[in-house]
Amino acid sequence: MTKTIKELPALMILDVQKGFDDPYWGDRNNPKAEDNIVSLLKEWRNRIGHVIYSQHMSIQPDSPLHYKNKRGVEFKDCIQPLNTEAIFQKNVNSAFIGTGLETYLKEQNIHSVLITGLSTQHCVSTTTRMSGNLGYKTFLVSDAIAAFGITDHNGVYHRPESIQEYELAMLHNEFATIVTTEQVFSGL
């Protein structure tokens, strides 16, 4: 991120929902992700910037984010959208698929986005890739996202810290500029 931002990007908060607190997901890194998202959210609201949420409404019956799981799909208490902030519900990983997000960005004349949320290897990565491919100047806040550990096709477990590191490495420069919360604040 440059020393100053010419245009305040839209702040995107992806799937910060209570269902991600379920043990179903396993180990998670970055327990301070929500704190950093809240700091950014307060700053964006103070600057009257665009704030956009995605809300995952899974169609997978076993998912804690299943659309019938009222508690699981609720936004976490620390992240409560205001009536004036846009919410896009989805049932796939990308916030652009099956939603009006791209149309909204065009109608609001938004050309850059700052992505935060859960989880790194799912909705964050997929939305970041699509944002970059659609031509938006995309910033991904590395300490305002979190990953979960996963077991691969060979039965090998990968720690959440490794997942986060690899995802960020793959996204950097190709799809987004990777920044920290501190870099965002120093660039404003």
C-alpha positions as CSV (number, residue, x, y, z in Angstrom):
1,M,0.0,0.0,0.0
2,T,1.4,3.4,-0.9
3,K,2.0,6.1,1.7
4,T,-1.4,7.6,0.9
5,I,-4.5,6.2,-0.6
6,K,-5.9,8.2,-3.5
7,E,-9.3,6.5,-3.1
8,L,-10.6,5.0,0.1
9,P,-11.2,1.3,-0.9
10,A,-14.5,-0.3,0.1
11,L,-13.9,-2.4,3.2
12,M,-15.1,-6.0,2.6
13,I,-15.8,-8.1,5.7
14,L,-16.3,-11.7,4.6
15,D,-18.3,-14.2,6.6
16,V,-17.4,-13.1,10.2
17,Q,-20.1,-15.4,11.5
18,K,-20.7,-17.3,14.8
19,G,-20.5,-20.7,12.9
20,F,-16.8,-20.2,12.6
21,D,-16.4,-20.6,16.3
22,D,-17.6,-24.2,16.1
23,P,-15.0,-27.0,16.8
24,Y,-16.0,-28.4,13.4
25,W,-13.4,-26.3,11.7
26,G,-10.5,-27.4,13.9
27,D,-7.4,-25.4,14.8
28,R,-7.3,-21.7,13.8
29,N,-4.6,-19.1,13.6
30,N,-4.6,-15.4,14.2
31,P,-7.0,-15.0,17.2
32,K,-6.7,-11.2,16.8
33,A,-8.3,-11.2,13.3
34,E,-11.6,-10.0,14.6
35,D,-10.0,-7.2,16.7
36,N,-8.2,-5.9,13.6
37,I,-11.4,-6.1,11.6
38,V,-13.2,-4.1,14.2
39,S,-10.4,-1.4,14.2
40,L,-10.7,-1.1,10.4
41,L,-14.5,-1.1,10.6
42,K,-14.5,1.8,13.1
43,E,-12.1,3.8,10.9
44,W,-14.2,3.2,7.8
45,R,-17.4,4.2,9.6
46,N,-15.6,7.4,10.9
47,R,-14.5,8.2,7.3
48,I,-18.0,7.3,5.9
49,G,-16.4,4.7,3.7
50,H,-18.2,1.9,2.0
51,V,-18.5,-1.2,4.2
52,I,-19.6,-4.4,2.5
53,Y,-20.3,-7.8,4.2
54,S,-20.7,-11.3,2.8
55,Q,-22.7,-13.8,4.8
56,H,-22.2,-17.5,4.0
57,M,-25.5,-19.5,3.9
58,S,-24.2,-23.0,3.3
59,I,-26.3,-25.6,1.6
60,Q,-24.1,-28.3,3.2
61,P,-26.3,-29.9,5.9
62,D,-23.3,-30.6,8.2
63,S,-21.8,-27.1,8.0
64,P,-22.1,-24.9,11.1
65,L,-22.9,-22.2,8.5
66,H,-25.9,-24.1,7.1
67,Y,-28.6,-21.6,6.2
68,K,-31.0,-23.3,8.7
69,N,-28.6,-22.9,11.6
70,K,-29.8,-19.5,12.8
71,R,-27.0,-19.0,15.3
72,G,-24.3,-20.2,13.0
73,V,-25.1,-17.8,10.2
74,E,-25.4,-14.8,12.5
75,F,-22.6,-12.2,12.4
76,K,-20.3,-12.3,15.4
77,D,-21.3,-9.8,18.1
78,C,-18.2,-7.6,17.4
79,I,-19.2,-7.3,13.7
80,Q,-22.8,-6.0,13.4
81,P,-23.7,-4.4,10.1
82,L,-25.5,-1.1,10.1
83,N,-28.7,-0.6,8.1
84,T,-26.7,1.5,5.6
85,E,-24.0,-1.2,5.0
86,A,-24.5,-3.7,2.2
87,I,-24.8,-7.4,2.9
88,F,-24.5,-10.0,0.2
89,Q,-25.6,-13.6,1.1
90,K,-24.0,-16.4,-0.7
91,N,-23.7,-20.2,-0.6
92,V,-20.4,-20.6,-2.5
93,N,-16.9,-19.4,-1.6
94,S,-16.8,-16.3,-3.7
95,A,-18.8,-13.2,-2.6
96,F,-19.1,-12.4,-6.4
97,I,-20.9,-15.6,-7.4
98,G,-24.7,-15.5,-7.2
99,T,-24.8,-12.1,-5.5
100,G,-25.2,-8.5,-6.6
101,L,-21.7,-7.6,-5.3
102,E,-20.1,-6.7,-8.7
103,T,-23.2,-4.7,-9.8
104,Y,-23.1,-2.9,-6.4
105,L,-19.4,-2.0,-6.8
106,K,-20.0,-0.7,-10.3
107,E,-23.1,1.3,-9.3
108,Q,-21.2,2.9,-6.3
109,N,-18.2,3.6,-8.6
110,I,-15.9,1.6,-6.4
111,H,-12.6,0.6,-8.0
112,S,-10.6,-0.7,-5.0
113,V,-11.4,-3.1,-2.1
114,L,-9.8,-4.0,1.2
115,I,-10.6,-7.6,2.1
116,T,-10.8,-9.0,5.6
117,G,-12.7,-11.9,7.1
118,L,-13.0,-15.7,7.4
119,S,-11.6,-18.1,6.3
120,T,-8.4,-17.6,4.4
121,Q,-8.4,-20.8,2.4
122,H,-12.1,-20.6,1.5
123,C,-14.0,-17.4,0.9
124,V,-11.1,-14.9,1.5
125,S,-8.9,-16.5,-1.1
126,T,-11.7,-17.1,-3.6
127,T,-13.1,-13.6,-3.3
128,T,-9.6,-12.1,-3.5
129,R,-8.8,-14.0,-6.7
130,M,-12.1,-12.9,-8.3
131,S,-11.7,-9.3,-7.2
132,G,-8.3,-9.2,-8.8
133,N,-9.5,-11.0,-12.0
134,L,-12.4,-8.5,-12.3
135,G,-9.9,-5.6,-12.3
136,Y,-10.4,-4.2,-8.9
137,K,-7.4,-2.8,-7.0
138,T,-7.4,-5.4,-4.3
139,F,-5.8,-5.2,-0.9
140,L,-5.8,-8.2,1.5
141,V,-5.2,-7.5,5.2
142,S,-3.1,-10.4,6.4
143,D,-3.7,-9.9,10.1
144,A,-7.5,-9.4,9.6
145,I,-8.1,-12.9,8.2
146,A,-7.7,-16.3,9.7
147,A,-7.1,-19.9,8.4
148,F,-8.0,-23.3,9.7
149,G,-5.8,-26.4,9.7
150,I,-6.6,-29.0,7.0
151,T,-5.8,-32.5,6.1
152,D,-4.8,-33.0,2.5
153,H,-5.6,-35.8,0.0
154,N,-2.6,-37.8,1.3
155,G,-3.8,-37.6,4.9
156,V,-1.2,-35.0,5.8
157,Y,-2.2,-32.4,8.3
158,H,-1.3,-28.8,7.5
159,R,-1.3,-26.3,10.4
160,P,-3.4,-23.1,10.0
161,E,-0.2,-20.9,10.2
162,S,1.1,-22.8,7.1
163,I,-2.2,-22.5,5.3
164,Q,-2.2,-18.8,5.9
165,E,1.4,-18.3,4.8
166,Y,0.9,-20.3,1.6
167,E,-2.4,-18.6,0.7
168,L,-0.9,-15.2,1.2
169,A,2.2,-16.1,-0.9
170,M,-0.1,-17.3,-3.8
171,L,-2.3,-14.2,-3.7
172,H,0.4,-11.6,-3.3
173,N,1.1,-9.5,-6.5
174,E,-0.9,-11.9,-8.7
175,F,-4.4,-11.1,-7.3
176,A,-3.8,-8.5,-4.4
177,T,-1.4,-6.4,-2.5
178,I,-0.9,-8.0,0.9
179,V,-0.9,-5.5,3.8
180,T,-1.2,-5.4,7.6
181,T,-3.7,-3.4,9.6
182,E,-0.9,-1.1,10.7
183,Q,0.1,-0.5,7.0
184,V,-3.5,0.3,6.2
185,F,-3.7,2.9,8.9
186,S,-0.3,4.4,8.0
187,G,-1.4,4.6,4.3
188,L,-4.6,6.5,5.0
